């Protein structure tokens, strides 16, 4: 995908709106620095950043999803090309347990890290890939392979949010929820506090009012799958036992919150076009033709 198709020239990509950055950063930085010791060699806080695209072939909803063609290119290639445009990433790799995906990715020039089939989710796959890399990184960005239109500015936004919130170990992005997505369990909803930290994620509509109806005047938020972690925390995360809310909702972010860690959230203007089912492919291709993103 050429540079012209990136968010910088996309009329749908508007200025990023960050929820308020936390004050008292010096105190928090000292506390987190002592706990994690995560300053890079340059002295800049969390300066070394890698993007990892976890990909698996087996899927109950859509087997082989990373390899499905979107207007002539494998979906994972389109995601990789978008990620390469992010200015904050020092390196981008694909982490997979499937040789077909690995061969495809090597074919279009991506670096591939082979991971085990035992990884239960993308976060664990990112952690295993990180451990196998020779170079050390301060931040790991988990880039969902089924978001082939992800804007590089969103990647940069969550990296900068984590760099600017030393009391957080995790950052992610949300956008406005459309009415048609309000009851779709594949579209994860989020609520955020006044300082821009996540309160909860759910497959159901949150908040849910006593009328039981969607309030057309409420600014519901849709979670975008992309997220970044402090690399030291990523190792801790993989050692934490599954939590009740995580298991009930089947959302790995909840294990972070249930264990008392803070998660920074930015709000962006993004038309979410993730591919969850085979039916989504045609919708995405039609949109790309309409917007000349071929």
C-alpha positions, 0 to 999 in steps of 0.5 A: 500500500502506498503512502497516499493511502495512509491516514494523512490523506484520508478525509476520514482521519481527523485530529486525534483527541487525547483524553487528559494526560495525568498530572504529577508525572514526575512523582509517578515516573519515579515510582514506575521507574523504580518498579520497572527500570524501563528507561532506554539507553538514550534516557528518554522514557520508554523510547524503544518501540516495536510493533508486533502483529500476532497472527494465527490460522486457526479461528472458530469464526474465520479460519485462515483470516490473516491470509484472506485477500482484500482487493488482491493482497493478503489482509496481513500484508495490508496491516503490515504496510500500514504499520510500517508507516507509523513514525514511532515504531523502530521495527515491525514483525509478525508473530505466528504459529503457522508456517503458511502465514510465515511463508506469506509474510516473508514473501512480501518482506516482513520479518517473522517470529515463530511462536508456539500454538499454546499461546491463548491470545495475542498478548501472550503471542507478543510476549513470546515473540518479544522474548525471542528478539535479540534487541530489547524494547521498552514498548510493545505495540500489539497490532491486530492483523484484522484491521487492514485500514488501521491508521499509522497515526493511531499507532503513534497516538497510543505509543505517545500516550503510554510514554506520557503516562508513566503510571500506566502500563498499557494504552489503547484507543477508542472511537465513537460507537455507531448505533448499528454496533451497539448490540454486536458482541464482536464490537467491544465497548469501553468506558473511561474516567475523567483522566483518560484511564479505562474503567471497563470493557464489555461485549455488551453495551456500557453504560447500560441505562435502566430503560434498556434502550440505546441513548442516542445522545450518549457518547458510547465508545468502541474499543479498537483492537490495537494496544501497547504495553510496557515491555516489563509489564508484558512479562508480568501479564503472561504470568498472571492467572486468568481472572473472572471478568476476563473469562466471562467477557473473553477480553484480555484487557480485563485481566489488566484492570482486575489486577489493579493496573492502569490503562491509558486510553485515547479517543480517535476519529476512526471508522472501525473496519475490522474483519471478524467474519467472512461477510466483513470482507466484501463490506471492506472491499466495497468501502476501499473502492469507494475511498480509492484505497486500492 
